[in-house]
Amino acid sequence: MSALRADASAALAIARKDAIAELRGRQIAGSTLFFATLVLLLFGFALGPDSRRLAEAAPGLLWLAIVFGSLLIVARLHQLEAEDGALEELARYPIERHAIYLGKLLAGLAAVLVLGGVLLPVVAILYGIDLAAAWPALLATLVLGAIGLAAVGTFYAGVTVRMQAREVMLPLLMLPVVAPLLLATVKATSAALTANALGDLGAWLQLLIVFDVVMAVAGAATYGHLLEE
Amino acid sequence: MPQTTIYVAPRTHERTPRPAVATQELARLFGRSAALAGISLRIGRGATIALLGPNGAGKTTLLRILATALRPSFGTAAVDGFDVTRDAGDVRRRIAFLSHDSGLYDDLTAAENLRFAATLRGLAEAEAAVATALATVGLTADAPRRVRGFSAGMRHRLALGRMLLGTPSLVLLDEPHATLDADGMALVDGLIEAWKAAGVTVLVASHQADRVIRLADGWARLDGGLLLEVGGTGISVGTPVVVGVAAPVAEA
């Protein structure tokens, strides 16, 4: 088996294991979806009943909810590994460290995509937005945004998983790093919802691609050090 | 518990004159306290060695360093000639480690936990290996059950079963008899005998000195992070590194 195939096989096995555990345990889906929907509802109450104001704020509120939800997702995915020494056991398998990172990233990506897929129609209903015409651009933004969040989140969840105050440290470390992603996804979503802003959309999507590649490569290169004591 | 046939794959790694384990002035600090304070020893290939000593002696720390789970603070440790820090990937391919924690996933079944381990170990005949491992540790009937409902003893048995996937040349056992009933303890003894017969090197840390010394070729006693004494065959104290010797000062 070539090294690349071995890495891919290990990464898929890790992601599949996380998916099975989540489908059975429902440790992430319930809390994250409820929390993110609640964030959207509370922002809606805070902004008041002005439908134009709500529609303008919708891209920002959507992505804030996805970012907050992704914090819970990556933290929980790593907490599963920390229970009963599973992370140490995982680190002892004869596989490349970047394969472990990629496996956790894939699991996080799937969960963030599900979160985004649920929140998009929720935003459309709550804030009165028509998504029908913009869905290809919104889908591209969601996928690129989710990759970036999973890449950064997986790394910082690995940094904080052994810390006592990990619930506090994870947002403190992760949120400043995802600020450019938040800006790009909000602008891209706004551009997608505005029919005459296709030029802007392309630029923001390019920025997201660069962000995703840089973060994923940096995470894969350094994640192995986090697994050693 | 029905009697099961214990099958352990024979050692397949190359036979070289290098010792199975060699440490030189190996030390590990946690903050300001030294869990290991400079241990030098050599363990021959195929030897079964008992690590003895009270709580806090450094047995677990030594095993975790050899398993690449902990980095040494000072000194070196090698498995089959491969340095645990520099050649960690080569070391991981050669070891099987039973630690205090089971490292199992509660929401996966017993069979799924072992299948996951078999995949990450790159086993070709994973299903057959998983079935054999489950049968060996007496958990065939519990294969489709989620681990969340397992007792501590069953988790321990499943962790033992996971060690049977692959062909290690060095087996590291940290308190393998803990949480097990009489049948389970006999199973552990049988596994150690089987590894021994297959030419696999075994290091077993245990508070049950009488039990493990009966199975072992040699033993090492640790206390306070220091290697106090070794005995039997297959183990010797390595040469300590002498940094300097102070000459006695004659009185005028």
Interface residues (C-beta under 8 A of the other chain):
Chain A: M1 A6 S9 A10 A13 I14 K17 I20 A21 E22 R24 G25 L80 E83 D84 G85 A86 E88 E89 L90 A91 R92 Y93 P94 I95 E96 E228 E229
Chain B: A67 T68 A69 L70 R71 G89 R92 R93 I95 F97 S99 H100 D101 S102 G103 L104 Y105 D106 D107 L108 E112 F116 A117 T119 L120 R121 G122 R146
